Amino acid sequence: MATRSDTAASPVKGGAAPGRPRKGPAPADKEQRRRDRLSRRWQRDRRWSPYAFVAPFFLLFAAFGLFPLIYTGWASLHQVELTAPTDMNWVGLRNYTRIFDDDFFWNAARNTLTIGIISTVPQLMMAMGIAHILNYKLRASTFYRVAMLAPYATSIAAASLVFVLLFGRDYGMINWGLDLVGIDPVDWQGDKWPSQFAVSTIIIWRWTGYNALIYLAAMQAIPQDLYESAALDGANRWQQFLHVTLPSLRPTILFTVVVSTIGASQVFGEPLLFDANKGASGGAEHQFQTLGLYLYEQGWVNQHLGRASAIAWTMFAILIVVGIINYVISRRLRASS
């Protein structure tokens, strides 16, 4: 017969002995599991956080960049009007063949080319000279650099309206100055070459300072040892500029040429606001109508969205060609350096 003491001392079935604490995980094991969880969380964060950071850009690009690009490409293969944008009739490449047979398209292409040359070449040369001057130690150099960006910060509308007043035929300050030296007044808005020169002047005024600051930043990255070595060899300031500065700026010059070319192919606001009739024809005889104005005229004035989409894709193809040329030239420059 079991005594009371024997019964109390026997273990309880299915559990720990009475009065003994149940054993749990060791503190070291808990700390290790916590570290493992944090390590896994850190690995997931390291792997997926970059995608989360760049996701807003790609979402916005898909909504406002990629989708319009694909949609205009699809619309360029259809006959579609602005009054009924959902009614599309398949025409294939007809819109492209029609614009290539259109004399106004080639006129706009020639005007875009000439305005681009007239505005880009003087602009970059002036920007190079201004940057070369600002590269030396001048008093109030910060003020001059900020002043260089003032035209770039000015709206196209304000700048174009001011230049319209300057180039007025009967009341403009430019013709007033020409009259002082005995030159007859020029019809800056009616004649072909004067009108293109006036539009190019607006572009030069707005973008020279911007390119000057790009050149200035590139000049300040050139090692001073090169200039000191050239000075020891007897090179003057002009020779240093030709043999040290310009070769070092070749990639930057190529960049500004490409960017300016792309910008010139998309000129729109300046010729639109310079027109006396404020229309998209680029003057009474289309004398300064650019491809951007031609696209706007076809799509929003004539309401031919399909044809306007074909013009947009043609301009996009031109930019691709410019990019390929830039890539080839840049590779040759890197190979020769």
Sequence and secondary structure as in RCSB ss.txt:
>XXXX:A:sequence
MATRSDTAASPVKGGAAPGRPRKGPAPADKEQRRRDRLSRRWQRDRRWSPYAFVAPFFLLFAAFGLFPLIYTGWA
SLHQVELTAPTDMNWVGLRNYTRIFDDDFFWNAARNTLTIGIISTVPQLMMAMGIAHILNYKLRASTFYRVAMLA
PYATSIAAASLVFVLLFGRDYGMINWGLDLVGIDPVDWQGDKWPSQFAVSTIIIWRWTGYNALIYLAAMQAIPQD
LYESAALDGANRWQQFLHVTLPSLRPTILFTVVVSTIGASQVFGEPLLFDANKGASGGAEHQFQTLGLYLYEQGW
VNQHLGRASAIAWTMFAILIVVGIINYVISRRLRASS
>XXXX:A:secstr
   HHHHHHS  TTS  TTS      HHHHHHHHHHHHHHHHHHHHHHHHHHHHHHHHHHHIIIIIHHHHHHHHH
TTEEEETTEEEEEEE TTHHHHHHHT HHHHHHHHHHHHHHHHHHHHHHHHHHHHHHHHTS  TTHHHHHHHHHH
HHHS HHHHHHHHHHHT TTT HHHHHHHHTT     TTTSHHHHHHHHHHHHHHHHHHHHHHHHHHHHHTS HH
HHHHHHHTT  HHHHIIIIIHHHTHHHHHHHHHHHHHHHHT  HHHHHHSTT SSSSSTT TT  HHHHHHIIII
IS BHHHHHHHHHHHHHHHHHHHHHHHHHHHHHHHH 
